[in-house]
Amino acid sequence: MIERIVTLRRAFVLVVVVSLLVPAALINGISWLNRYEKDVRISTRKLLEQNADLVSNGVRIRY
């Protein structure tokens, strides 16, 4: 029979490591999502401005 040896020290180390990694991962994920949303807004705004310029130039040339 194989015995598992989980000492109190190992349990504390595991709890500390998990309690540090989980919030760090959550904060990193939220930060990444915010940055992604900001980049999407910027690229969408640029595309809309380009389309507006194209339409305004087309209307100006035609009339």
C-alpha positions in Angstrom: 0.0 0.0 0.0 1.3 3.4 -0.9 0.8 6.0 1.8 0.3 9.6 1.0 2.3 11.9 3.1 0.8 15.4 3.2 2.5 17.3 5.9 1.2 20.5 7.5 4.0 22.4 5.8 3.1 21.1 2.4 -0.5 21.9 2.9 0.3 25.5 3.9 2.6 25.9 0.9 -0.1 24.6 -1.4 -2.7 26.9 0.1 -0.4 30.0 -0.2 0.6 29.1 -3.8 -3.0 28.6 -4.9 -4.2 31.7 -3.1 -1.6 33.8 -4.9 -2.1 32.2 -8.3 -5.9 32.3 -8.6 -6.3 36.1 -8.0 -3.3 36.8 -10.3 -4.9 34.7 -13.0 -8.2 36.5 -12.6 -6.7 39.9 -12.7 -4.6 39.0 -15.7 -7.7 37.7 -17.5 -9.8 40.8 -16.7 -6.9 43.0 -17.8 -6.6 41.1 -21.1 -10.3 41.4 -21.8 -10.3 45.1 -21.1 -7.3 45.6 -23.4 -9.0 43.5 -26.1 -12.2 45.5 -25.9 -10.3 48.8 -26.1 -8.4 47.5 -29.2 -11.7 46.4 -30.9 -13.2 49.8 -30.2 -10.2 51.6 -31.7 -10.1 49.5 -34.8 -13.8 49.8 -35.3 -13.7 53.6 -34.9 -10.8 53.8 -37.5 -12.8 51.7 -39.9 -15.9 53.8 -39.5 -13.9 57.0 -40.0 -12.3 55.6 -43.2 -15.7 54.6 -44.5 -17.2 58.0 -43.7 -14.3 59.7 -45.5 -14.8 57.4 -48.5 -18.5 58.2 -48.6 -18.0 61.9 -48.2 -15.4 62.0 -50.9 -17.7 60.0 -53.2 -20.5 62.4 -52.6 -18.4 65.5 -53.1 -16.9 64.3 -56.4 -20.3 63.2 -57.8 -22.1 66.5 -57.3 
